[in-house]
């Protein structure tokens, strides 16, 4: 009986050793595969390599990198499925940004707000302030939207740009013009009956800085059209 138990233990140890060796060999293989896919610029190959590495040897850094690749490739659902939607104090800045951008892109403004607020708390920059102002406007929190717009106008540099995608051809405008556009929307939403002229003035300031600002142009025309209907 003792001999059978001893043989069993030896067999188990040999199997564990073999499995560990196989795992290390697989890790080396997929690390080499991952590196080669990066060299070739093969995004799907990089994603596949990282996925295998996470299965073999999970790490937060690899999870974040995989989610980032999904986000950059426009696969926002996959990005969220990779790292989740919960906000943790231990999340890396990259993880918080991935969650924020992906949730906003998936039309989950309330969840995105939590992530952007955490990102703003950590980094406090005008680009994140713009995202927050836009989301607060979307969720009709005009007070918080106004605070972030004022922060942005106070701290924005002239060389920072914002890209818009509502036209067939994406275009860029100075971020200051984008904040003036949001300022116009905030003012209008504060009182839609009496603030049309003031809102239009901010939109026109945005257009003075960026004549190609289609979104500001369309919004200004919509407000002027509403004003004409009110007079009639």
Helices and strands as residue ranges (DSSP letters): H 2-40, H 43-56, H 60-72, H 76-83, H 93-105, H 109-123, H 126-138, H 142-155, E 161-164, E 171-174, H 175-190, H 196-209, H 214-231
